[in-house]
Protein backbone atom coordinates (compact mmCIF):
# COMPACT_ATOMS: atom_id res chain seq x y z
CA UNK A 1 0.00 0.00 0.00
CA UNK A 2 2.89 2.29 0.65
CA UNK A 3 4.10 2.07 -2.94
CA UNK A 4 0.66 3.14 -4.14
CA UNK A 5 0.72 6.28 -1.97
CA UNK A 6 4.30 7.09 -3.15
CA UNK A 7 3.25 6.78 -6.76
CA UNK A 8 0.27 8.96 -6.10
CA UNK A 9 2.35 11.70 -4.41
CA UNK A 10 4.90 11.61 -7.27
CA UNK A 11 2.11 12.00 -9.78
CA UNK A 12 0.64 14.82 -7.75
CA UNK A 13 3.99 16.66 -7.61
CA UNK A 14 4.52 16.23 -11.37
CA UNK A 15 1.01 17.50 -12.13
CA UNK A 16 1.52 20.51 -9.85
CA UNK A 17 4.86 21.34 -11.49
CA UNK A 18 3.38 21.03 -14.98
CA UNK A 19 0.39 23.20 -14.08
CA UNK A 20 2.68 25.85 -12.58
CA UNK A 21 4.82 25.92 -15.74
CA UNK A 22 1.75 26.37 -17.92
CA UNK A 23 0.56 29.23 -15.71
CA UNK A 24 3.92 31.01 -15.99
CA UNK A 25 4.04 30.56 -19.77
CA UNK A 26 0.56 32.00 -20.24
CA UNK A 27 1.43 34.97 -17.98
CA UNK A 28 4.49 35.73 -20.12
CA UNK A 29 2.44 35.54 -23.30
CA UNK A 30 -0.13 37.95 -21.89
CA UNK A 31 2.41 40.82 -22.04
CA UNK A 32 1.83 41.20 -25.81
CA UNK A 33 -1.57 40.74 -27.36
CA UNK A 34 -2.02 40.48 -31.13
CA UNK A 35 -5.33 41.70 -32.58
CA UNK A 36 -6.68 42.53 -36.00
CA UNK A 37 -7.95 45.95 -34.88
CA UNK A 38 -6.80 48.92 -36.99
CA UNK A 39 -4.00 51.09 -35.61
CA UNK A 40 -4.72 54.55 -34.21
CA UNK A 41 -2.68 57.62 -35.11
CA UNK A 42 -1.48 57.91 -31.53
CA UNK A 43 -0.26 54.30 -31.40
CA UNK A 44 3.47 53.90 -30.91
CA UNK A 45 5.71 51.86 -33.19
CA UNK A 46 7.49 48.90 -31.59
CA UNK A 47 11.04 47.86 -32.39
CA UNK A 48 12.76 44.51 -32.15
CA UNK A 49 15.80 44.73 -29.87
CA UNK A 50 18.47 42.03 -29.98
CA UNK A 51 20.58 41.61 -26.88
CA UNK A 52 23.03 38.72 -26.76
CA UNK A 53 21.04 36.73 -29.31
CA UNK A 54 17.72 37.27 -27.56
CA UNK A 55 15.08 39.31 -29.42
CA UNK A 56 12.74 41.45 -27.36
CA UNK A 57 9.95 43.83 -28.40
CA UNK A 58 10.51 47.37 -27.07
CA UNK A 59 8.42 50.54 -27.18
CA UNK A 60 9.63 53.59 -29.08
CA UNK A 61 8.55 57.21 -28.94
CA UNK A 62 7.65 57.22 -32.65
CA UNK A 63 3.91 57.18 -33.35
CA UNK A 64 2.05 56.37 -36.54
CA UNK A 65 1.15 60.04 -36.78
CA UNK A 66 4.88 60.93 -36.62
CA UNK A 67 5.64 58.58 -39.50
CA UNK A 68 2.82 59.95 -41.62
CA UNK A 69 3.90 63.51 -40.86
CA UNK A 70 7.47 62.62 -41.83
CA UNK A 71 6.25 61.09 -45.07
CA UNK A 72 4.20 64.20 -45.93
CA UNK A 73 7.15 66.47 -45.17
CA UNK A 74 9.49 64.40 -47.33
CA UNK A 75 6.99 64.57 -50.22
CA UNK A 76 6.58 68.32 -49.78
CA UNK A 77 10.36 68.77 -49.77
CA UNK A 78 10.66 66.67 -52.93
CA UNK A 79 8.04 68.84 -54.66
CA UNK A 80 9.84 72.00 -53.53
CA UNK A 81 13.13 70.56 -54.79
CA UNK A 82 11.60 69.85 -58.21
CA UNK A 83 10.27 73.41 -58.33
CA UNK A 84 13.74 74.72 -57.50
CA UNK A 85 15.22 72.57 -60.27
CA UNK A 86 12.76 73.97 -62.81
CA UNK A 87 13.52 77.53 -61.71
CA UNK A 88 17.24 76.84 -61.91
CA UNK A 89 16.85 75.44 -65.43
CA UNK A 90 14.90 78.51 -66.48
CA UNK A 91 17.54 80.80 -65.02
CA UNK A 92 20.29 78.88 -66.78
CA UNK A 93 18.41 79.31 -70.05
CA UNK A 94 18.00 83.03 -69.37
CA UNK A 95 21.69 83.42 -68.58
CA UNK A 96 22.63 81.65 -71.81
CA UNK A 97 20.29 83.97 -73.67
CA UNK A 98 21.87 86.94 -71.91
CA UNK A 99 25.33 85.75 -72.93
CA UNK A 100 24.23 85.65 -76.56
CA UNK A 101 22.62 89.08 -76.39
CA UNK A 102 25.10 90.76 -74.03
CA UNK A 103 26.20 93.36 -76.58
CA UNK A 104 22.69 94.58 -77.45
CA UNK A 105 21.54 96.39 -74.35
CA UNK A 106 23.81 96.91 -71.40
CA UNK A 107 21.25 98.63 -69.13
CA UNK A 108 18.52 96.00 -69.44
CA UNK A 109 21.09 93.21 -69.12
CA UNK A 110 22.46 94.78 -65.96
CA UNK A 111 18.96 94.96 -64.46
CA UNK A 112 18.23 91.37 -65.45
CA UNK A 113 21.54 90.25 -63.95
CA UNK A 114 20.70 92.01 -60.69
CA UNK A 115 17.30 90.28 -60.69
CA UNK A 116 18.96 86.93 -61.36
CA UNK A 117 21.48 87.50 -58.58
CA UNK A 118 18.68 88.29 -56.17
CA UNK A 119 16.77 85.18 -57.26
CA UNK A 120 19.88 83.02 -56.97
CA UNK A 121 20.44 84.28 -53.41
CA UNK A 122 16.81 83.56 -52.50
CA UNK A 123 17.06 80.05 -53.94
CA UNK A 124 20.29 79.44 -52.10
CA UNK A 125 18.56 80.37 -48.83
CA UNK A 126 15.63 78.09 -49.72
CA UNK A 127 17.99 75.20 -50.47
CA UNK A 128 19.83 75.75 -47.18
CA UNK A 129 16.50 75.73 -45.34
CA UNK A 130 15.46 72.52 -47.09
CA UNK A 131 18.78 70.95 -46.16
CA UNK A 132 18.26 71.92 -42.53
CA UNK A 133 14.73 70.49 -42.60
CA UNK A 134 15.98 67.21 -44.04
CA UNK A 135 18.68 67.00 -41.34
CA UNK A 136 16.09 67.75 -38.66
CA UNK A 137 13.75 65.09 -40.09
CA UNK A 138 16.60 62.63 -40.11
CA UNK A 139 17.38 63.35 -36.46
CA UNK A 140 13.70 63.20 -35.46
CA UNK A 141 12.98 60.00 -37.34
CA UNK A 142 15.19 58.06 -34.90
CA UNK A 143 14.08 54.45 -35.27
CA UNK A 144 11.91 54.97 -38.37
CA UNK A 145 12.00 52.50 -41.18
CA UNK A 146 15.07 52.24 -43.39
CA UNK A 147 13.06 53.25 -46.46
CA UNK A 148 12.43 56.69 -44.95
CA UNK A 149 16.14 56.99 -44.16
CA UNK A 150 17.05 56.14 -47.74
CA UNK A 151 14.53 58.70 -49.03
CA UNK A 152 16.06 61.30 -46.73
CA UNK A 153 19.58 60.39 -47.91
CA UNK A 154 18.43 60.68 -51.50
CA UNK A 155 16.91 64.10 -50.81
CA UNK A 156 20.10 65.17 -49.06
CA UNK A 157 22.14 64.19 -52.12
CA UNK A 158 19.76 66.10 -54.39
CA UNK A 159 20.04 69.16 -52.17
CA UNK A 160 23.84 68.94 -52.29
CA UNK A 161 23.73 68.66 -56.08
CA UNK A 162 21.39 71.65 -56.23
CA UNK A 163 23.69 73.60 -53.93
CA UNK A 164 26.65 72.91 -56.23
CA UNK A 165 24.58 73.90 -59.26
CA UNK A 166 23.53 77.10 -57.48
CA UNK A 167 27.17 77.95 -56.75
CA UNK A 168 28.05 77.41 -60.41
CA UNK A 169 25.09 79.56 -61.47
CA UNK A 170 26.13 82.26 -59.04
CA UNK A 171 29.64 82.31 -60.47
CA UNK A 172 28.25 82.48 -64.00
CA UNK A 173 26.00 85.41 -63.07
CA UNK A 174 28.95 87.22 -61.47
CA UNK A 175 31.13 86.62 -64.54
CA UNK A 176 28.37 87.88 -66.80
CA UNK A 177 27.88 90.90 -64.55
CA UNK A 178 31.56 91.78 -64.82
CA UNK A 179 31.41 91.48 -68.62
CA UNK A 180 28.38 93.78 -68.86
CA UNK A 181 29.94 96.46 -66.66
N, CA, C and O of each residue as an XYZ file, in Angstrom:
724
protein
N       0.811     -1.182      0.000
C       0.000      0.000      0.000
C       0.858      1.251      0.000
O       0.472      2.285     -0.543
N       2.001      1.147      0.601
C       2.889      2.291      0.648
C       3.344      2.701     -0.736
O       3.423      3.895     -1.026
N       3.646      1.744     -1.598
C       4.098      2.071     -2.942
C       2.989      2.788     -3.722
O       3.288      3.629     -4.570
N       1.766      2.484     -3.464
C       0.660      3.143     -4.137
C       0.580      4.611     -3.726
O       0.354      5.479     -4.569
N       0.768      4.896     -2.418
C       0.716      6.282     -1.970
C       1.931      7.062     -2.468
O       1.807      8.255     -2.743
N       3.129      6.416     -2.596
C       4.305      7.094     -3.153
C       4.078      7.445     -4.608
O       4.416      8.548     -5.038
N       3.524      6.543     -5.356
C       3.253      6.779     -6.763
C       2.249      7.913     -6.905
O       2.379      8.756     -7.792
N       1.285      7.932     -6.063
C       0.271      8.961     -6.103
C       0.871     10.325     -5.759
O       0.527     11.312     -6.409
N       1.743     10.417     -4.775
C       2.347     11.698     -4.412
C       3.317     12.170     -5.495
O       3.440     13.374     -5.721
N       4.007     11.249     -6.170
C       4.900     11.612     -7.273
C       4.081     12.165     -8.435
O       4.459     13.154     -9.064
N       2.975     11.521     -8.703
C       2.110     12.000     -9.784
C       1.540     13.367     -9.428
O       1.427     14.238    -10.291
N       1.189     13.554     -8.194
C       0.640     14.825     -7.752
C       1.689     15.940     -7.870
O       1.360     17.047     -8.296
N       2.923     15.666     -7.505
C       3.994     16.660     -7.605
C       4.264     17.016     -9.068
O       4.451     18.187     -9.401
N       4.282     16.007     -9.939
C       4.520     16.235    -11.368
C       3.384     17.069    -11.961
O       3.638     17.989    -12.738
N       2.162     16.766    -11.614
C       1.013     17.502    -12.128
C       1.050     18.951    -11.652
O       0.737     19.866    -12.413
N       1.429     19.155    -10.401
C       1.521     20.505     -9.855
C       2.609     21.305    -10.565
O       2.403     22.471    -10.903
N       3.755     20.690    -10.792
C       4.855     21.337    -11.490
C       4.465     21.688    -12.919
O       4.770     22.787    -13.382
N       3.816     20.806    -13.609
C       3.377     21.026    -14.983
C       2.351     22.146    -15.046
O       2.420     23.000    -15.930
N       1.413     22.153    -14.128
C       0.393     23.196    -14.078
C       1.015     24.559    -13.778
O       0.609     25.566    -14.357
N       1.982     24.594    -12.890
C       2.677     25.853    -12.582
C       3.439     26.379    -13.787
O       3.439     27.585    -14.036
N       4.084     25.505    -14.535
C       4.821     25.916    -15.735
C       3.876     26.492    -16.771
O       4.186     27.506    -17.396
N       2.737     25.865    -16.959
C       1.752     26.373    -17.922
C       1.231     27.735    -17.500
O       1.008     28.599    -18.348
N       1.036     27.941    -16.216
C       0.560     29.228    -15.714
C       1.591     30.314    -15.974
O       1.228     31.412    -16.393
N       2.865     30.035    -15.736
C       3.922     31.014    -15.993
C       4.041     31.329    -17.477
O       4.232     32.489    -17.842
N       3.934     30.339    -18.329
C       4.043     30.558    -19.775
C       2.904     31.421    -20.278
O       3.116     32.298    -21.115
N       1.689     31.185    -19.775
C       0.562     31.997    -20.237
C       0.668     33.421    -19.694
O       0.214     34.352    -20.359
N       1.242     33.621    -18.528
C       1.432     34.967    -17.983
C       2.447     35.729    -18.815
O       2.282     36.930    -19.031
N       3.486     35.068    -19.286
C       4.493     35.730    -20.115
C       3.908     36.093    -21.467
O       4.235     37.145    -22.016
N       3.047     35.242    -22.016
C       2.436     35.536    -23.300
C       1.464     36.694    -23.193
O       1.257     37.402    -24.179
N       0.870     36.909    -22.056
C      -0.132     37.947    -21.886
C       0.473     39.344    -21.977
O      -0.285     40.312    -22.048
N       1.774     39.500    -21.979
C       2.412     40.818    -22.043
C       2.208     41.460    -23.406
O       2.185     42.687    -23.497
N       2.058     40.673    -24.472
C       1.829     41.195    -25.812
C       0.601     40.504    -26.367
O       0.524     39.276    -26.400
N      -0.349     41.299    -26.800
C      -1.569     40.738    -27.364
C      -1.660     41.153    -28.821
O      -1.496     42.332    -29.135
N      -1.913     40.225    -29.703
C      -2.023     40.484    -31.134
C      -3.497     40.485    -31.505
O      -4.217     39.522    -31.240
N      -3.946     41.601    -32.135
C      -5.335     41.698    -32.583
C      -5.357     42.156    -34.024
O      -4.340     42.575    -34.579
N      -6.524     42.070    -34.617
C      -6.681     42.526    -35.997
C      -7.313     43.909    -36.054
O      -7.730     44.353    -37.124
N      -7.391     44.596    -34.921
C      -7.955     45.946    -34.877
C      -7.053     46.906    -35.646
O      -5.837     46.720    -35.677
N      -7.647     47.948    -36.279
C      -6.804     48.921    -36.989
C      -6.006     49.774    -36.001
O      -6.423     49.987    -34.862
N      -4.861     50.253    -36.460
C      -4.000     51.085    -35.608
C      -4.571     52.499    -35.519
O      -5.214     52.974    -36.455
N      -4.334     53.164    -34.396
C      -4.722     54.555    -34.211
C      -3.519     55.442    -34.487
O      -2.378     54.988    -34.403
N      -3.767     56.698    -34.816
C      -2.678     57.623    -35.113
C      -1.751     57.821    -33.930
O      -0.559     58.075    -34.102
N      -2.302     57.703    -32.726
C      -1.483     57.914    -31.528
C      -0.715     56.669    -31.108
O       0.114     56.739    -30.201
N      -0.972     55.531    -31.747
C      -0.262     54.295    -31.398
C       1.232     54.450    -31.648
O       1.651     55.114    -32.596
N       2.013     53.837    -30.798
C       3.471     53.901    -30.910
C       3.984     52.699    -31.705
O       3.401     51.615    -31.669
N       5.074     52.914    -32.414
C       5.706     51.858    -33.189
C       6.636     51.068    -32.269
O       7.369     51.655    -31.473
N       6.606     49.743    -32.377
C       7.492     48.895    -31.585
C       8.721     48.535    -32.409
O       8.677     48.515    -33.639
N       9.800     48.255    -31.723
C      11.037     47.861    -32.390
C      11.501     46.538    -31.804
O      11.214     46.227    -30.648
N      12.212     45.770    -32.596
C      12.763     44.506    -32.152
C      14.194     44.765    -31.697
O      15.025     45.219    -32.483
N      14.477     44.483    -30.454
C      15.796     44.731    -29.872
C      16.492     43.388    -29.657
O      15.913     42.476    -29.066
N      17.718     43.265    -30.130
C      18.469     42.028    -29.976
C      19.580     42.267    -28.974
O      20.439     43.126    -29.172
N      19.556     41.506    -27.909
C      20.578     41.608    -26.882
C      21.118     40.214    -26.608
O      20.412     39.357    -26.077
N      22.360     39.998    -26.971
C      23.031     38.717    -26.757
C      22.244     37.557    -27.376
O      22.095     36.496    -26.770
N      21.747     37.783    -28.593
C      21.043     36.734    -29.313
C      19.595     36.556    -28.904
O      18.922     35.661    -29.417
N      19.100     37.372    -28.006
C      17.715     37.266    -27.561
C      16.957     38.477    -28.094
O      17.322     39.617    -27.804
N      15.900     38.232    -28.873
C      15.084     39.311    -29.415
C      13.979     39.668    -28.436
O      13.291     38.798    -27.902
N      13.822     40.988    -28.209
C      12.735     41.453    -27.359
C      12.034     42.602    -28.064
O      12.668     43.343    -28.815
N      10.752     42.760    -27.838
C       9.953     43.827    -28.399
C      10.001     45.009    -27.436
O       9.681     44.860    -26.256
N      10.402     46.192    -27.933
C      10.507     47.366    -27.072
C       9.658     48.495    -27.635
O       9.421     48.560    -28.842
N       9.209     49.368    -26.774
C       8.424     50.539    -27.183
C       9.363     51.637    -27.669
O      10.489     51.764    -27.189
N       8.885     52.427    -28.623
C       9.634     53.593    -29.084
C       8.768     54.829    -28.866
O       7.596     54.712    -28.509
N       9.328     55.984    -29.075
C       8.550     57.213    -28.944
C       7.972     57.660    -30.284
O       7.379     58.736    -30.368
N       8.132     56.862    -31.319
C       7.646     57.217    -32.653
C       6.219     56.686    -32.812
O       5.957     55.497    -32.629
N       5.303     57.598    -33.157
C       3.915     57.183    -33.352
C       3.613     57.075    -34.841
O       4.398     57.519    -35.680
N       2.491     56.491    -35.151
C       2.055     56.371    -36.544
C       1.864     57.760    -37.127
O       2.195     58.002    -38.288
N       1.340     58.658    -36.336
C       1.152     60.040    -36.782
C       2.497     60.685    -37.128
O       2.593     61.427    -38.105
N       3.539     60.406    -36.330
C       4.879     60.932    -36.615
C       5.379     60.437    -37.962
O       5.931     61.205    -38.749
N       5.184     59.148    -38.224
C       5.639     58.579    -39.496
C       4.895     59.183    -40.677
O       5.500     59.491    -41.704
N       3.582     59.354    -40.533
C       2.819     59.952    -41.619
C       3.207     61.406    -41.829
O       3.280     61.872    -42.966
N       3.452     62.116    -40.755
C       3.904     63.507    -40.855
C       5.262     63.580    -41.551
O       5.486     64.446    -42.397
N       6.156     62.676    -41.195
C       7.467     62.615    -41.827
C       7.331     62.341    -43.316
O       8.016     62.961    -44.130
N       6.460     61.425    -43.669
C       6.253     61.086    -45.072
C       5.706     62.290    -45.847
O       6.154     62.560    -46.961
N       4.752     63.007    -45.275
C       4.202     64.195    -45.930
C       5.274     65.267    -46.110
O       5.347     65.906    -47.159
N       6.099     65.463    -45.094
C       7.152     66.474    -45.171
C       8.177     66.114    -46.235
O       8.638     66.982    -46.976
N       8.532     64.847    -46.313
C       9.488     64.403    -47.334
C       8.914     64.642    -48.725
O       9.626     65.107    -49.615
N       7.633     64.330    -48.922
C       6.992     64.569    -50.222
C       6.964     66.055    -50.546
O       7.251     66.452    -51.675
N       6.621     66.876    -49.558
C       6.580     68.325    -49.782
C       7.969     68.855    -50.137
O       8.107     69.708    -51.014
N       8.986     68.355    -49.461
C      10.358     68.772    -49.770
C      10.760     68.339    -51.170
O      11.448     69.076    -51.875
N      10.337     67.152    -51.576
C      10.655     66.667    -52.925
C       9.989     67.545    -53.977
O      10.594     67.853    -55.004
N       8.744     67.950    -53.727
C       8.041     68.836    -54.657
C       8.738     70.183    -54.723
O       8.922     70.737    -55.807
N       9.125     70.711    -53.575
C       9.837     71.996    -53.533
C      11.166     71.894    -54.271
O      11.557     72.822    -54.979
N      11.858     70.775    -54.108
C      13.130     70.557    -54.788
C      12.933     70.545    -56.295
O      13.727     71.140    -57.024
N      11.887     69.878    -56.775
C      11.597     69.847    -58.215
C      11.295     71.248    -58.726
O      11.718     71.617    -59.821
N      10.570     72.020    -57.945
C      10.275     73.408    -58.326
C      11.562     74.218    -58.429
O      11.736     75.007    -59.358
N      12.458     74.017    -57.474
C      13.742     74.725    -57.503
C      14.556     74.320    -58.731
O      15.223     75.153    -59.345
N      14.496     73.044    -59.082
C      15.216     72.566    -60.266
C      14.686     73.241    -61.530
O      15.457     73.675    -62.386
N      13.350     73.323    -61.635
C      12.761     73.975    -62.815
C      13.170     75.438    -62.876
O      13.522     75.941    -63.943
N      13.125     76.120    -61.746
C      13.519     77.532    -61.706
C      14.983     77.686    -62.089
O      15.345     78.599    -62.831
N      15.813     76.802    -61.587
C      17.236     76.840    -61.906
C      17.466     76.617    -63.398
O      18.302     77.287    -64.004
N      16.736     75.686    -63.987
C      16.854     75.437    -65.425
C      16.442     76.668    -66.216
O      17.095     77.035    -67.193
N      15.364     77.301    -65.796
C      14.898     78.510    -66.479
C      15.935     79.632    -66.355
O      16.189     80.358    -67.316
N      16.511     79.763    -65.202
C      17.536     80.802    -65.019
C      18.774     80.509    -65.856
O      19.381     81.426    -66.410
N      19.146     79.255    -65.949
C      20.290     78.878    -66.782
C      20.014     79.249    -68.235
O      20.877     79.786    -68.930
N      18.794     78.952    -68.678
C      18.410     79.305    -70.053
C      18.474     80.825    -70.249
O      18.966     81.302    -71.271
N      17.979     81.573    -69.271
C      18.000     83.034    -69.365
C      19.436     83.557    -69.387
O      19.744     84.492    -70.126
N      20.292     82.975    -68.602
C      21.692     83.417    -68.584
C      22.346     83.133    -69.927
O      23.082     83.970    -70.452
N      22.083     81.963    -70.482
C      22.635     81.649    -71.809
C      22.124     82.636    -72.844
O      22.876     83.075    -73.714
N      20.864     82.981    -72.751
C      20.291     83.971    -73.671
C      20.950     85.328    -73.471
O      21.235     86.043    -74.432
N      21.188     85.672    -72.207
C      21.869     86.940    -71.910
C      23.294     86.951    -72.467
O      23.758     87.976    -72.968
N      23.974     85.833    -72.382
C      25.328     85.751    -72.928
C      25.314     86.012    -74.424
O      26.178     86.714    -74.949
N      24.323     85.441    -75.111
C      24.234     85.645    -76.560
C      23.896     87.095    -76.909
O      24.377     87.627    -77.909
N      23.078     87.718    -76.090
C      22.616     89.081    -76.386
C      23.323     90.135    -75.551
O      22.813     91.250    -75.441
N      24.459     89.841    -74.965
C      25.102     90.759    -74.025
C      25.500     92.095    -74.662
O      25.535     93.112    -73.970
N      25.795     92.112    -75.938
C      26.204     93.356    -76.584
C      25.052     94.270    -76.929
O      25.284     95.450    -77.194
N      23.819     93.790    -76.939
C      22.694     94.577    -77.449
C      22.220     95.675    -76.496
O      22.027     96.815    -76.919
N      22.035     95.356    -75.258
C      21.538     96.393    -74.348
C      22.136     96.193    -72.966
O      21.744     95.297    -72.219
N      23.080     97.037    -72.652
C      23.806     96.905    -71.395
C      22.930     97.228    -70.189
O      23.024     96.537    -69.174
N      22.084     98.248    -70.264
C      21.249     98.631    -69.126
C      20.241     97.547    -68.763
O      20.111     97.190    -67.592
N      19.528     97.022    -69.753
C      18.525     96.004    -69.438
C      19.193     94.715    -68.966
O      18.668     94.019    -68.098
N      20.365     94.399    -69.549
C      21.085     93.205    -69.118
C      21.551     93.357    -67.674
O      21.495     92.407    -66.894
N      22.009     94.549    -67.324
C      22.461     94.782    -65.960
C      21.313     94.607    -64.971
O      21.495     94.023    -63.902
N      20.132     95.111    -65.324
C      18.955     94.958    -64.455
C      18.563     93.485    -64.349
O      18.247     93.002    -63.262
N      18.584     92.781    -65.462
C      18.232     91.370    -65.448
C      19.241     90.564    -64.621
O      18.874     89.633    -63.904
N      20.504     90.938    -64.737
C      21.535     90.252    -63.951
C      21.313     90.493    -62.466
O      21.433     89.569    -61.661
N      20.989     91.727    -62.097
C      20.699     92.008    -60.687
C      19.503     91.186    -60.202
O      19.514     90.652    -59.093
N      18.467     91.091    -61.054
C      17.302     90.278    -60.690
C      17.696     88.811    -60.532
O      17.259     88.139    -59.598
N      18.518     88.326    -61.445
C      18.962     86.935    -61.365
C      19.798     86.692    -60.113
O      19.655     85.662    -59.453
N      20.674     87.646    -59.789
C      21.485     87.504    -58.576
C      20.588     87.415    -57.341
O      20.805     86.589    -56.455
N      19.587     88.276    -57.307
C      18.676     88.290    -56.168
C      17.929     86.945    -56.090
O      17.774     86.374    -55.010
N      17.477     86.457    -57.240
C      16.767     85.182    -57.262
C      17.676     84.034    -56.858
O      17.260     83.133    -56.129
N      18.916     84.067    -57.331
C      19.879     83.021    -56.968
C      20.100     83.020    -55.459
O      20.136     81.956    -54.840
N      20.247     84.190    -54.867
C      20.443     84.277    -53.413
C      19.225     83.739    -52.656
O      19.373     83.045    -51.651
N      18.015     84.064    -53.145
C      16.808     83.558    -52.502
C      16.747     82.032    -52.596
O      16.396     81.352    -51.631
N      17.094     81.509    -53.769
C      17.059     80.052    -53.937
C      18.123     79.377    -53.076
O      17.907     78.285    -52.550
N      19.234     80.013    -52.942
C      20.294     79.441    -52.097
C      19.813     79.351    -50.640
O      20.061     78.360    -49.953
N      19.127     80.394    -50.189
C      18.565     80.366    -48.834
C      17.519     79.260    -48.715
O      17.491     78.528    -47.726
N      16.659     79.142    -49.733
C      15.633     78.092    -49.721
C      16.274     76.713    -49.674
O      15.824     75.848    -48.922
N      17.314     76.497    -50.466
C      17.995     75.204    -50.466
C      18.643     74.912    -49.116
O      18.597     73.783    -48.628
N      19.246     75.937    -48.519
C      19.834     75.747    -47.183
C      18.762     75.381    -46.166
O      18.972     74.512    -45.320
N      17.601     76.052    -46.251
C      16.497     75.735    -45.336
C      16.005     74.310    -45.553
O      15.738     73.591    -44.589
N      15.883     73.896    -46.815
C      15.460     72.522    -47.095
C      16.475     71.525    -46.537
O      16.096     70.500    -45.969
N      17.751     71.825    -46.698
C      18.782     70.951    -46.156
C      18.671     70.828    -44.648
O      18.809     69.737    -44.095
N      18.421     71.956    -43.981
C      18.262     71.925    -42.527
C      17.040     71.105    -42.133
O      17.082     70.351    -41.161
N      15.932     71.252    -42.901
C      14.725     70.490    -42.604
C      14.975     68.997    -42.767
O      14.526     68.193    -41.951
N      15.689     68.633    -43.818
C      15.982     67.213    -44.042
C      16.836     66.674    -42.902
O      16.586     65.571    -42.416
N      17.847     67.437    -42.464
C      18.680     67.000    -41.342
C      17.845     66.848    -40.073
O      18.015     65.892    -39.316
N      16.932     67.812    -39.848
C      16.085     67.745    -38.663
C      15.161     66.528    -38.739
O      14.966     65.831    -37.743
N      14.594     66.276    -39.916
C      13.749     65.093    -40.087
C      14.530     63.822    -39.832
O      14.026     62.874    -39.229
N      15.763     63.813    -40.298
C      16.599     62.626    -40.109
C      16.859     62.391    -38.625
O      16.794     61.258    -38.148
N      17.156     63.476    -37.895
C      17.381     63.350    -36.459
C      16.100     62.921    -35.752
O      16.146     62.073    -34.861
N      14.962     63.490    -36.132
C      13.700     63.204    -35.460
C      13.151     61.835    -35.814
O      12.362     61.277    -35.052
N      13.543     61.288    -36.932
C      12.978     60.004    -37.337
C      13.489     58.876    -36.459
O      12.814     57.856    -36.320
N      14.668     59.032    -35.860
C      15.187     58.060    -34.898
C      15.122     56.647    -35.399
O      15.947     56.248    -36.221
N      14.160     55.870    -34.927
C      14.077     54.454    -35.274
C      13.055     54.207    -36.374
O      12.457     53.132    -36.416
N      12.838     55.165    -37.261
C      11.906     54.975    -38.372
C      12.444     53.925    -39.313
O      13.575     53.458    -39.181
N      11.613     53.566    -40.260
C      12.000     52.504    -41.182
C      13.162     52.929    -42.064
O      13.390     54.120    -42.276
N      13.892     51.948    -42.575
C      15.070     52.240    -43.391
C      14.685     52.863    -44.713
O      15.502     53.558    -45.315
N      13.457     52.638    -45.193
C      13.056     53.249    -46.456
C      12.959     54.759    -46.313
O      13.325     55.488    -47.235
N      12.470     55.243    -45.171
C      12.432     56.689    -44.950
C      13.843     57.254    -44.879
O      14.102     58.340    -45.397
N      14.762     56.525    -44.241
C      16.142     56.989    -44.161
C      16.770     57.062    -45.539
O      17.529     57.989    -45.821
N      16.471     56.104    -46.400
C      17.047     56.144    -47.744
C      16.439     57.279    -48.551
O      17.135     57.904    -49.352
N      15.143     57.562    -48.354
C      14.528     58.701    -49.027
C      15.177     60.005    -48.555
O      15.431     60.904    -49.358
N      15.437     60.100    -47.272
C      16.063     61.303    -46.727
C      17.481     61.438    -47.275
O      17.899     62.540    -47.628
N      18.225     60.340    -47.353
C      19.576     60.388    -47.905
C      19.546     60.817    -49.361
O      20.394     61.589    -49.810
N      18.569     60.314    -50.089
C      18.428     60.681    -51.503
C      18.127     62.173    -51.630
O      18.702     62.859    -52.475
N      17.228     62.667    -50.789
C      16.915     64.101    -50.810
C      18.139     64.936    -50.431
O      18.372     66.004    -50.997
N      18.901     64.447    -49.487
C      20.098     65.171    -49.061
C      21.096     65.269    -50.210
O      21.710     66.315    -50.423
N      21.256     64.155    -50.958
C      22.144     64.188    -52.124
C      21.645     65.170    -53.170
O      22.432     65.914    -53.756
N      20.329     65.173    -53.408
C      19.759     66.096    -54.389
C      19.976     67.539    -53.963
O      20.273     68.400    -54.791
N      19.828     67.798    -52.680
C      20.043     69.160    -52.175
C      21.503     69.563    -52.361
O      21.790     70.697    -52.745
N      22.420     68.646    -52.093
C      23.843     68.944    -52.291
C      24.131     69.228    -53.757
O      24.870     70.157    -54.084
N      23.548     68.427    -54.634
C      23.728     68.664    -56.076
C      23.170     70.028    -56.470
O      23.787     70.765    -57.239
N      21.997     70.354    -55.933
C      21.392     71.652    -56.226
C      22.269     72.783    -55.692
O      22.418     73.820    -56.337
N      22.836     72.578    -54.533
C      23.695     73.600    -53.933
C      24.916     73.847    -54.821
O      25.307     74.992    -55.046
N      25.514     72.758    -55.324
C      26.653     72.912    -56.234
C      26.235     73.619    -57.521
O      26.958     74.475    -58.030
N      25.071     73.258    -58.039
C      24.584     73.900    -59.262
C      24.317     75.376    -59.017
O      24.581     76.216    -59.878
N      23.787     75.691    -57.824
C      23.532     77.096    -57.484
C      24.839     77.879    -57.398
O      24.908     79.022    -57.851
N      25.869     77.277    -56.823
C      27.168     77.950    -56.751
C      27.716     78.218    -58.147
O      28.252     79.294    -58.413
N      27.582     77.241    -59.035
C      28.045     77.409    -60.415
C      27.253     78.514    -61.102
O      27.824     79.341    -61.813
N      25.943     78.530    -60.891
C      25.094     79.559    -61.475
C      25.460     80.931    -60.935
O      25.484     81.914    -61.676
N      25.740     80.991    -59.663
C      26.125     82.264    -59.036
C      27.418     82.790    -59.652
O      27.534     83.979    -59.950
N      28.393     81.893    -59.842
C      29.644     82.311    -60.471
C      29.422     82.781    -61.903
O      30.037     83.751    -62.347
N      28.545     82.093    -62.620
C      28.252     82.478    -64.000
C      27.599     83.848    -64.049
O      27.931     84.669    -64.904
N      26.667     84.098    -63.128
C      26.004     85.407    -63.073
C      27.019     86.494    -62.742
O      26.968     87.578    -63.322
N      27.936     86.222    -61.824
C      28.953     87.222    -61.468
C      29.892     87.485    -62.643
O      30.262     88.631    -62.897
N      30.276     86.436    -63.354
C      31.130     86.615    -64.541
C      30.422     87.445    -65.593
O      31.016     88.342    -66.191
N      29.148     87.143    -65.821
C      28.365     87.883    -66.802
C      28.196     89.336    -66.374
O      28.223     90.246    -67.202
N      28.022     89.540    -65.076
C      27.876     90.896    -64.550
C      29.152     91.704    -64.800
O      29.094     92.869    -65.194
N      30.290     91.075    -64.568
C      31.556     91.776    -64.818
C      31.717     92.118    -66.293
O      32.227     93.189    -66.622
N      31.298     91.238    -67.178
C      31.413     91.480    -68.616
C      30.521     92.628    -69.064
O      30.906     93.419    -69.925
N      29.320     92.720    -68.476
C      28.376     93.777    -68.858
C      28.881     95.128    -68.389
O      28.741     96.120    -69.104
N      29.458     95.186    -67.214
C      29.936     96.460    -66.657
C      31.149     96.877    -67.418
O      31.729     97.923    -67.129
